[in-house]
Amino acid sequence: MIVSERVQSASYEVAEIIALKSESHEPAESVILPACQKWSKLRSVIKLNKKLAKFRFQTILIREELLTFQTTLSKV
């Protein structure tokens, strides 16, 4: 995560704390909390995409190993 992403994440976390501690019907509840919820969903999607990319990379490595093994077997 680059610095600007960390700063933005921290900003949303502070906003969420403010929203959760505010009295009901305040602007924090109607604006900040929904923004925090959207950010939370976005972070989940980003994490999922990273896991999928890692899985795809591992799949490629396994496929390459299987091809190497197959080539070795065909030489025997």
Helices and strands as residue ranges (DSSP letters): H 3-21, H 27-27, I 28-32, H 33-75
